[in-house]
Amino acid sequence: MTQAFASEESEAPSPEEAAAAASNCTREFRANPHPVYAALREQAPVCPLSPPHGVETYLITRYDDARAALADPRLSKDMYGAIDAYHRIFGDSSIALDDNMLFSDPPKHTRLRRIVGSTFTPKRVESLRTRVQQITDELLDQCPKSGAVNLLPEFCFPLPLHVICELLGVPDNERKQAQEWSATVAQTGFGPEARKKLEIAEGNLRDYLVELCARKRQEPDGGLLSALVTAQDQEGALTDHELVSTAWVLLFAGHKSTAYQIGNAVYHLLSRPHQKALALRDANSMNAAIEEIFRFETSVENSTFRHAKEDIVIRDVLIPKGALVQISITGANRDPEMFAAPDEMDVQRPNVQATHLAFGYGPHYCIGAPLARLEMQLALTSLFARFPRMTLAVAPEEARWMTVPFPAFRGLAELPVVLDPS
């Protein structure tokens, strides 16, 4: 199944077919998950899955249920609390990188988020505006101007990678290797060979970040990582383990999700010239368009795992204690009970910023949302200003999306464009 606009045209799968596709992350599902989520929302909104990792899992797809589940304290983010399931899925090597606010509950989560929040502030993010613009312009200067260009490696990925690395204080000559290790972690499946690659990449990242944090302790440079080394609250500073894990989650989440989101935005705007024209009218129109794109095709398709701390009933479905739960952000963001004509991208859709779930909801709402929004604003505005006649180099329906099993993100496999058709 090719995709782009296939979701409106594809025959709806049965609930059984939808559950099987979501369980196994089939190639067709990865290429176009929207019909599957629509079928599940309609007939199995809390769906038991049978994933290859073998751990009992439930998928939530309706907006109201998703929003409630994201803030439900009975659904734990502390994967140490689900230690057997955690080990079966990811192995022991992941533990060193997962001791952070993303994988913890109160009171630990509250402490970690307070410490990180004291350094990763909206003011610090806004202070980056001039530098982010400079990086954006430099990357656009370097883009090949003739022929088809794959915009993902040329622009979409380097921009947020350079920004988060500068924010953290990762040296220029070390960024490429860190990005390669992160890419392996993001796209690894569950087979023996994939597990081995995952363990090697995680070990390399852990060792690198331990050494980098030690450098920042000895030679502070004013970056975010240096600030985190010394930051503390009334309960004390980050432990060495927490510091390394926090550096990892900021590095990983701080560029991957935004990179794919920029690609998704460019693709969908180029596929819909009228929507692009509306988005480019002024800064407010572009900001509204960005929020609609977060809703329409978020790069974070599903939440990270939670596990039930007790038996929980949602829509008459019993989720037993110890089961894993995933919340479909993509499914929830296209729920027709919440959004009118949800499979249409409408850059003038009202109130979408306050309602979409692209950054989550509740205590784990994405702390990097202000940075992602800043990067999206500058990336899209600058790109279309520099290349106003830019076109896709393939028909929209021929675009290829990532189909590797169990990726952490939803995004294009490549984004071929012609920057200047003249």
Buried (B, 14 or more C-beta within 10 A) or exposed (E): EBBBBBBEEBEEBEBEBBBBBBBBBBEBBBBBBBBBBBBBBBBBBBBBBEBBEEBBBBBBBBBBBBBBBBEBEBBBBBBEBBEEBBEEBBBEBBBBBBBBBBBBBEEBBBBBBBBBBEBBBEEBBEEBEEEBBEBBEEBBEEBEEEEBBBBBEBBBBBBBBBBBBBBBBBEEEEBEEBBEBBBBBBBBBBEEEBBEBBBEBBBBBBEBBBEBBEBBBEEBEEBBBBBBBEBEBEEEBBEEBBBBBBBBBBBBBBBBBBBBBBBBBBBBBBBBEEBBEBBBEEEEBBBBBBBBBBBBBBBBBBBBBBBBBEEBEBEEBBBEEBBBBBBBBBBBBBBEEBBEEBBBBBBEBEEBBEBBBBBBBEBBEBBBBBBBBBBBBBBBBBBBEBBEEBBBBBEBEEBBBBBBBBBBBBBBBBBBBBBBEE
